[in-house]
Amino acid sequence: MTHDFKDAMARFPTGVAIATTCDEAGAPHGLTVGSLCSVSLDPPLVLICVARSARCFPVFERSGEFAVSVLRRQHAELARRFATRSAEKFAAGGFTRTARGGVVVDDALATLDCLVDGRHEAGDHLILVGKVVDHRLADDGAPAVYVDRKFTTISPVR
């Protein structure tokens, strides 16, 4: 069942983002997420899902805030790096701090600074609901999309 379920879900295209948070010492931690969803417009809420197996899970579980960077098509290698358990995810640079202190990808299509509004247990994941307290939008660009275990893109419609 598990293998078939994973195969079925791989056929569903999803956007790609990196979620980050900082530990008590201010060090950033992060992971690639395909589970970024708008929950509410008033107030603005989003959700992400964090796997309990992720090395950074304990930091996300404790943190009261997180940031999200919506990735561009050229960020595929960055997304792959953040999908690993490596401790060196931020070593290559390309990140900046938001006004609130969150860590985001420099040239992301969009960034969201969030305060944790809710935590929900969901099998082997934790669903974090975040209230968006600040955001930034890029002028243009094509988003990274993940489907059939490959990165691709779509042309933005404007």
C-alpha positions in Angstrom: 0.0 0.0 0.0 2.7 2.5 0.9 4.6 2.1 -2.4 1.4 2.5 -4.4 0.3 5.4 -2.4 3.6 7.2 -2.9 3.4 6.5 -6.7 -0.2 7.9 -6.8 0.9 11.1 -5.0 3.9 11.5 -7.2 1.5 12.0 -10.1 0.0 15.1 -8.4 2.0 18.2 -9.4 3.0 20.5 -6.5 4.8 23.7 -6.1 8.1 23.6 -4.3 9.1 25.7 -1.3 11.7 25.8 1.4 10.5 26.3 5.0 12.9 27.6 7.6 13.0 28.4 11.3 15.7 29.3 13.8 16.7 27.5 17.0 17.1 29.2 20.3 20.6 30.3 19.4 19.5 31.9 16.2 20.9 29.1 13.9 18.7 28.5 10.8 17.2 25.1 10.0 15.1 24.2 7.0 13.6 21.6 4.7 11.9 21.4 1.3 8.1 21.3 1.4 5.7 20.4 -1.3 2.9 20.9 1.2 2.3 24.6 1.2 -1.3 25.5 1.3 -3.3 28.7 1.7 -5.8 28.1 4.5 -7.5 31.4 5.0 -7.4 35.0 3.6 -8.8 36.7 6.8 -6.6 36.2 8.7 -4.0 35.2 6.2 -3.0 31.6 7.1 -0.9 29.0 5.4 0.1 25.4 6.4 3.2 23.3 5.9 3.8 19.7 6.8 7.0 18.7 8.6 8.0 15.0 8.6 8.9 13.7 12.1 11.9 12.0 10.4 13.4 15.4 9.4 16.5 16.3 11.2 15.1 19.8 11.8 11.7 18.5 13.1 12.5 19.2 16.8 13.3 22.8 16.0 10.1 23.3 14.0 8.1 21.5 16.7 9.4 24.1 19.3 9.5 27.2 17.3 6.8 29.9 17.4 7.6 31.1 13.8 8.7 30.0 10.4 9.4 31.5 7.0 8.6 30.1 3.5 10.4 30.7 0.2 8.5 29.8 -3.0 11.1 28.5 -5.4 11.8 29.3 -9.0 12.6 26.6 -11.6 16.3 27.3 -11.3 16.2 26.3 -7.6 15.9 22.6 -8.2 19.3 21.8 -6.8 18.6 23.9 -3.7 15.3 22.0 -3.2 17.2 18.7 -3.5 19.8 19.8 -0.9 17.0 20.9 1.5 15.3 17.6 1.0 18.3 15.8 2.6 19.3 15.3 6.2 22.5 17.2 5.6 23.6 19.7 8.3 25.2 21.9 5.7 22.1 23.2 3.9 22.8 26.9 4.3 26.6 26.7 3.7 26.5 27.7 0.1 24.8 31.0 0.8 22.0 32.6 -1.2 19.9 33.4 1.9 18.9 36.6 3.6 17.2 37.6 6.8 13.7 39.1 6.7 12.8 42.2 8.8 11.5 39.8 11.4 14.6 37.7 11.4 13.4 34.8 9.3 15.7 33.2 6.8 14.6 33.1 3.2 16.0 32.4 -0.3 17.5 35.6 -1.8 15.7 35.4 -5.1 12.6 33.4 -4.3 9.4 34.1 -6.2 7.7 34.9 -2.9 8.5 34.8 0.8 6.2 34.5 3.8 7.0 35.3 7.4 4.7 33.4 9.7 3.8 33.1 13.4 2.7 29.6 14.4 -1.1 29.7 14.8 -1.7 26.0 15.3 0.0 22.6 15.4 -1.9 19.4 14.4 -0.6 15.8 14.6 -1.1 14.0 11.3 0.5 10.5 11.2 4.2 10.8 10.6 4.0 14.5 10.1 3.2 17.7 12.0 1.0 20.2 10.3 2.0 23.8 11.2 -0.5 26.5 10.5 1.1 29.9 10.3 -0.4 33.4 10.4 1.4 35.4 7.6 2.6 38.6 9.2 4.9 39.8 6.3 5.5 38.8 2.7 7.6 39.8 -0.3 6.8 39.2 -4.0 9.3 39.0 -6.9 8.5 40.9 -10.1 8.3 37.8 -12.2 9.6 34.3 -12.8 8.6 30.7 -13.4 7.8 28.5 -10.3 9.5 25.2 -9.6 7.0 22.3 -9.9 7.5 18.7 -8.8 5.7 15.8 -10.5 6.6 12.2 -11.2 9.7 12.6 -9.0 11.1 15.3 -11.3 11.4 19.0 -11.2 9.7 21.0 -14.0 8.0 24.3 -14.4 5.0 26.0 -15.8 4.8 29.4 -17.6 3.2 32.0 -15.4 0.0 33.4 -16.8 -0.2 37.2 -16.5 
